[in-house]
Amino acid sequence: MTRTILHIDMNAFFASVEQQANPALRGKPIAVIGSATRTVILTASYEARAFGVRTGMMVHEAKQACPELVLAPADNRKYTHTSRLIMAMLREFTPLVEPFSIDEAFLDVTGSIGLFGSPSRIAYLIKAQIRHRFGLTCSIGIAPNKLLAKLASEMQKPDGLTVIRPEEVSRILDAVPIRDLCGIGKKTERQLALYGIRTCGDLGRFPVGVLTRRFGVVGERLHRMGVGIDDSPVIPEEEAAEVKSVGHSMTLERDVEKREDILRYLLQLSEMVGRRARKYVVQGKTVTLTVRYADFTTISRQAAHTGYTNLSDEIYGAAVEILDGITLLQPVRLLGVRITNLRHYGEQLPLFVEDRKKALATAAMDSVNNRYGNFTVTYGSLLKEDAGAGVISPAWRPEGVRCVEVK
């Protein structure tokens, strides 16, 4: 049976949410930045893109391209809240909704066509609901599988709708650059170019044996991608595979050198990781610290904890021990903390009194923050200076453990 898959891609999501929240910004060229002090463009409205403003551009370059550009510091809470509401709305059309990032989702509407009508009608209904409820636009791709649906959603932006029918796959893919396929990065593109493979048509026609000898088992998958074959199902959040790690990272508002500043960020990250792990009743045995310097050189070190933990102070202590073993050669631009080697655990209180007090205090802190927002109750050392939560990754997933970095 041929499936019908939709890929929903919100248009300039962060910028569009800012424009919707502030009517004075509507119709104006705006760019979202990580903070008032960071100098890189995270995303730009389509009004700004018309002047050549792009993600990753330095602010001074963006200002040169568009002198009237309005800068808006990112508001993670606003974006995640809107994303959750959109994902909930999508489930009104099918239970088979797989969030792909904060502003993207796959829907399997094969079983919904009889209820709502044709796939195109479902797509138009979704677009209308997103515009009516949130004042936002999206581009939608419709195809027989996830690979092609995502490709289709990129073909008409903004506010587009593209359908790739089974009988059209070969013709459409023939001239599509391989870089346009989800899953083929720059490194793979360069390696395939050595064989003269630049389009999906080239990839589909290339001998499978040569691909498997060069890329191993991935070679077969590359061939299937070249001919538009993708059997992967749309996996609802509640059926997602068990996670193997829980982590958070943040790009700092400024490059930092002082130990006290770095420790404050590490404490915030450790609390974010611990709180998420506690919510989903997992503990980790290994703590990993990631440090990225100002020149983008990145190092990661890990250490095994004495036992399984999801307590923020213990994660923080392990991260500090790792930090003390690193000689910092440059100012730090990014920090990340992750726990791995996870296990699920029972929610019974610890046996010893001090451990029990810590568990109860932590649970109370989590309860307040869950209700009133992150860091409503926090550690005193974080009050010295607002460390800021950095910028949420576009790959953030709005449900369950997949809210965090997951591998």
Secondary structure, DSSP 8 states (H G I E B T S, - for coil): ----EEEEEETTHHHHHHHHH-GGGTTS-EEEESSSS--BEEEE-HHHHTTT--TT-BHHHHHHH-TT-EEEE--HHHHHHHHHHHHHHHTTT-S-EEEEETTEEEEE-TTTHHHH-SHHHHHHHHHHHHHHHHS--EEEEEESSHHHHHHHHTTSTTT-EEE--GGGHHHHHTTSBGGGSTT--HHHHHHHHTTT--BHHHHHHS-HHHHHHHHTHHHHHHHHHHTT--------GGG----SEEEEEEEEEEEE--HHHHHHHHHHHHHHHHHHHHHTTEEEEEEEEEEEETT--EEEEEEEEEEEE--HHHHHHHHHHHHHTS---S-EEEEEEEEEEEEE------SSHHHHHHHHHHHHHHHHHHHH-TTSS--GGGGSS--------TT--SSGGGGSB--
